[in-house]
Amino acid sequence: MSKTPKGTKRWFPKHSGKGIYADTAASSLLPCSVIKAMTQFLNQVSGNPHSGSQAAKLLEDARERVAQFIGGTAQPNEVIFTHNATQALRLAAEIVDIVTDPATRSIAVTQADHDANFNPWEVLSEPLMYARTGYFYQIPLTTDGLLDVERWPLPRPDVLALNLTSNVTGITQDVQDIRTVNPRILVLDATQAMAHFPIGLITPSTDMIAFSGHKMYGPTGIGVLWCKRKLLEAAWEKLRPGVQGVKLMQPSFFEYGTPNVLGAVGLAAACDFIQSVGWETIQNQEHMLADRLYEELCHLNNSGVEVLGAWHNRLPIMSLKFKHHNPAGVWTALAARAIRTRCGLLCAVNPHEALNCPLGSLRISLAFHHTLDDVSRIVVALKEVLKNVNP
Ligand SMILES: Cc1ncc(COP(=O)(O)O)c(C=O)c1O
């Protein structure tokens, strides 16, 4: 298979039209190999994953495949399938609720976080709101979109839950900054990272990692919470004391009901897909796209366009603030030119506030299968729109 950027487009049936799909941070395109694996499952397997069935075996194979893909210290019996990252993060908060003492616990999130990572921790802290102070913190962002750990003079939190890569700026936070906060339990929302770079190296110092299948070339309806075995066992012991031996604890105990085997099969195929493309190809191409896109968008400064966040550890995910235009108007005009972007608060209210863009932005998000020609076409279309669309 051809790995030239033009060649890679053929792997995605949805790339066949004339338009440009520039909304990969919302959902990536589905490659043929993932569609094929899922179709095969539907045609030849389906059925309930009772133990012993082929569906049960495929589910466990998928768990193993996902653990390998996460890499580092991840083991299959630490992989819990969920509907998506949002549910995975809620489960992470449930586990923290079980294993920590509400009377003393302190939780930190950051201003960079997607609502899916902010809400469950805020909810977990609510009962304490009137009881005591010092239980829920939000680490600020600089206007460059980086964690402002220097404005973090507070004591070591029990939990730090934050996104690794922002869905607004495409910036990946520095692991060193995360270490400075030094939480007892570290939860990473890696939803925007999984399709772009390997995360295995961070598993030893991380306790839980959440992500969604549909942002890494897999289907919707499947996500993952990877949780260190020790933490899972501690949660299980408190949840079901004496009911089930801790050593027998299975990740499926946290999966509640019949699992989405079709989704798990699709996610395993998506892991295969990413590995067959190779991190080097993905990272080189995406770095080049990010570089060009950032540069070209910065040139639109004269037209009242501001790219949110600095040039720092960037993926080709860029959100724009307009001085003279409404993002929804620009979004509609680009869609009329068959360029699919996303506008609004991107389910990320706090980062937009931190970046002085409280009314929302327009996001362009690309991946390795896009080309520099796509970047030029997007920028040309954007210039036209800014000239022709009424502010
Ligand atoms: C950083 C981040 N975390 C979590 C989510 C939630 O993902 P999902 O809607 O698949 O649960 C998103 C979705 O955009 C995201 O970008």
The ligand as an SDF file (V2000), in Angstrom:
LIG
                    3D

 16 16  0  0  0  0  0  0  0  0999 V2000
   -9.9570   15.8840   24.7100 C   0  0  0  0  0  0  0  0  0  0  0  0
  -11.2930   15.2060   24.6310 C   0  0  0  0  0  0  0  0  0  0  0  0
  -11.7150   14.4710   25.6670 N   0  0  0  0  0  0  0  0  0  0  0  0
  -12.8960   13.8240   25.6640 C   0  0  0  0  0  0  0  0  0  0  0  0
  -13.7400   13.9190   24.5810 C   0  0  0  0  0  0  0  0  0  0  0  0
  -15.0380   13.1960   24.5970 C   0  0  0  0  0  0  0  0  0  0  0  0
  -15.0440   12.2050   23.6210 O   0  0  0  0  0  0  0  0  0  0  0  0
  -16.3810   11.3760   23.3540 P   0  0  0  0  0  0  0  0  0  0  0  0
  -17.4130   12.3480   22.8970 O   0  0  0  0  0  0  0  0  0  0  0  0
  -16.0130   10.3980   22.3010 O   0  0  0  0  0  0  0  0  0  0  0  0
  -16.7670   10.7380   24.6270 O   0  0  0  0  0  0  0  0  0  0  0  0
  -13.3470   14.6720   23.4660 C   0  0  0  0  0  0  0  0  0  0  0  0
  -14.2430   14.8340   22.3110 C   0  0  0  0  0  0  0  0  0  0  0  0
  -14.1310   15.7470   21.5320 O   0  0  0  0  0  0  0  0  0  0  0  0
  -12.0940   15.3230   23.4960 C   0  0  0  0  0  0  0  0  0  0  0  0
  -11.6540   16.0360   22.4520 O   0  0  0  0  0  0  0  0  0  0  0  0
  1  2  1  0
  2  3  1  0
  2 15  2  0
  3  4  2  0
  4  5  1  0
  5  6  1  0
  5 12  2  0
  6  7  1  0
  7  8  1  0
  8  9  2  0
  8 10  1  0
  8 11  1  0
 12 13  1  0
 12 15  1  0
 13 14  2  0
 15 16  1  0
M  END
$$$$
